[in-house]
Each structure stands twice: as structure tokens, then as C-alpha cells.
Amino acid sequence: MEFLAASIGACAGYFAVKFMTARDIDTGDFKIDVDYQYVDNPRRVGKFELKVTLPREFPEKYHQAVMRAIKTCTVHNTFEVPPDIDVELI
């Protein structure tokens, strides 16, 4: 599960940094921490929590916009609208 959590964190971080770079916002203090919780029946990750630490100088006027940018992450969207998974034995 660590790879799954890392993939959503890296993807969200990519879109956040892209947003900040386009506006010349320093990304020095930026970080994303990802946590997850398991649920049963069937055993799986039931929840991901992304804690985004924005740079100190990040303008408040961009808070909602950077949240929208983070949510454009392909991994996030894949969880929102799950794909079909085909398994084939060869």
C-alpha cells in the first residue's frame, strides 16, 4: 500500500507544484503527507488523507485554485471513478 499512497501523493504534488511554478510562487516549504486507513469486507484501503503544507508565502487568494489543481491528479480521478480491471490467466 505504500506505493499506492506514494503515487497519489506524488501525483497531487506534481499538480500543486505546476500550479505554483506557473505563478512564480516559491515551493520551498511545500510538502504533502499521505496517510491511509484499511477497511474490511473486502480488505482494502478505505480512505486516503493528504495533508498539504503550503509554502509560508503562499497567497490565500489561491487556496481554492490550488485545491482544484491537486484534484486534477489522474490518480485521484482514478479513485473517484474506478476503472474496470480485467485479469487474464495465460
C-alpha positions as MATLAB code, in Angstrom:
seq = 'MEFLAASIGACAGYFAVKFMTARDIDTGDFKIDVDYQYVDNPRRVGKFELKVTLPREFPEKYHQAVMRAIKTCTVHNTFEVPPDIDVELI';
ca = [
       0.000    0.000    0.000;
       2.953    2.307    0.436;
       3.371    2.507   -3.347;
      -0.300    3.352   -3.784;
      -0.102    6.108   -1.164;
       3.136    7.397   -2.704;
       1.554    7.524   -6.153;
      -1.383    9.687   -5.067;
       0.941   11.956   -3.067;
       3.393   12.342   -5.947;
       0.624   12.993   -8.450;
      -1.088   15.588   -6.233;
       2.292   17.192   -5.561;
       3.088   17.380   -9.251;
      -0.089   19.334   -9.994;
       0.372   21.608   -6.973;
       3.973   22.437   -7.925;
       2.938   23.003  -11.539;
       0.285   25.459  -10.278;
       2.765   27.301   -8.050;
       5.517   27.417  -10.661;
       3.143   28.946  -13.211;
       2.531   31.802  -10.734;
       6.151   32.198   -9.609;
       5.290   31.013   -6.082;
       8.265   29.589   -4.186;
       7.755   25.866   -3.475;
      10.476   25.611   -0.816;
       8.261   24.821    2.188;
       5.719   22.785    0.236;
       5.077   19.180    1.197;
       2.355   16.548    1.117;
       1.950   13.853    3.754;
      -0.238   10.886    2.874;
      -1.897    8.562    5.345;
      -4.361    5.771    4.715;
      -6.759    3.557    6.621;
      -7.751   -0.014    5.918;
     -11.316   -1.323    5.904;
     -12.583   -4.899    5.677;
     -15.011   -6.893    3.523;
     -13.051   -6.959    1.307;
      -9.765   -5.840    2.858;
      -8.683   -2.647    1.115;
      -7.729    0.964    1.655;
     -10.912    2.739    2.666;
      -9.536    6.239    2.965;
      -6.558    8.320    1.932;
      -5.738   11.535    3.778;
      -3.497   14.071    2.066;
      -2.172   16.816    4.319;
      -0.846   19.619    2.158;
       1.602   22.085    3.694;
       1.684   25.177    1.526;
       4.709   27.476    1.416;
       4.693   30.258    4.020;
       4.332   32.928    1.358;
       1.505   31.160   -0.486;
      -1.245   33.722   -1.237;
      -4.551   32.890    0.423;
      -6.394   34.025   -2.711;
      -5.080   30.863   -4.437;
      -6.161   28.307   -1.803;
      -9.273   27.097   -3.650;
      -7.500   27.167   -7.008;
      -4.582   25.023   -5.831;
      -7.086   22.588   -4.291;
      -8.764   22.274   -7.695;
      -5.347   21.746   -9.294;
      -4.498   18.999   -6.809;
      -7.804   17.269   -7.532;
      -6.997   17.124  -11.266;
      -4.419   14.465  -10.416;
      -5.000   11.375  -12.570;
      -4.536    9.033   -9.603;
      -7.142   10.983   -7.600;
      -9.551   10.827  -10.538;
      -8.963    7.086  -10.914;
     -10.087    6.570   -7.314;
     -13.079    8.859   -7.818;
     -14.212    6.916  -10.902;
     -12.747    3.411  -10.535;
     -11.580    1.653  -13.690;
     -12.613   -1.783  -14.834;
      -9.931   -4.335  -14.023;
      -9.590   -7.354  -16.283;
      -7.492  -10.286  -15.135;
      -6.426  -12.907  -17.650;
      -4.555  -16.107  -16.906;
      -2.147  -17.118  -19.644;
];
